Amino acid sequence: MGPVVSDSKRLKRLKKDLIEEIPRFPNDKASLQALQAMHLTDLVITFLSWKIRQVGRRPRRVKGAGILERDSRSMLLKPNIQSFLSSVLRETI
């Protein structure tokens, strides 16, 4: 067998940073070890597939549908809807 090529410090740091970013479910030692055992290529693919699933932060508009006004349940649910919308608006400010 030939000599074993070890990763450079930069690659080790990159791998460590990627592992720290990726959420683990369950967040335990076994899931950490599973990520640490991955090759860098597989780890980058895992990171990118997780990252592209994130919803981007950008301004959004809330538009009420006209059908809501004609629905009898809308009056019963109006306080819940208003509470939800005010929470969303607070988060975006």
N, C-alpha and C positions, 0 to 999 in steps of 0.2 A: 504494500500500500504506500501511496505517496504521502507527503506531509499534509497535515490538516491545516487548512487555511482558516484563521480566526477572523472574525469581523473586526473592522476598524472601530475606533472609539466613536466616530461619527455615526456609523451604522448602529452601534449598540445604543447610543443616545436616541437615535431616531426610533428604534424599536421600542425602547422604554417609553418615549413620549407617546407613541401610537397606542401602546397598551394602557397608558393612563387615561387617554381620551375615550377609548371604546367602553361604553357601559357594559357591565357584566350582569347577567341574570342566571343564577343567583350570584350575588357578589361575595364569593367565598374563595378559599385558597385553591380549590380544584379548578375553578374557572380561570383564575389568574395563571395557574400553571399551564393550562391548556393554551392560553394565548402566548405565554412565554416559549412554549415548545414549537410554535408555528415558525415556518420559514418567513423571512422578511417579505417575500412576494405575497404569500397568503395573508399575512398581517395587513399589508397595504390594501389588498383587495377587500378584506373584511372592514377596514377603516373606511374606505371609500364607499362601500355599499351601505354602511351605516350613515355616513355623512350626507349622501344624496337623498336620504329619506327625511332629513330635517326640513321643516317648513321655514322658508326664508322670512326674515323680519323686514317688512316693508309696510307702508301705509295701506290700509284696506278700508273699503267703504261697507257700511251695513245698509242693506236695502230691504225694506219690509215688503212682503208680497201682499197684493191686494186681496188675495183669498183669505188672508188672516183676519182682515176686518169683517168679513162675512161669516166667519166660523164662530159658532157660539162658545166654543172652548177658549177662544182667544181672550175673552174678558176674564175668565177664571185664571188663566195663565199669565195675564199681563204683568202682575207684580214679579213673577219669576223671570219673565223675559226682560223686563226693565232692569232687574238686579244683575242678570247675566250681562246685558249690554253695558251697564255702567262699570262692571268689573273689567270687561274687555277694553273699554275706553281708557280706564285708569292704567292698564298695563301697557298701552301703546303710547302713552304720553311720556 
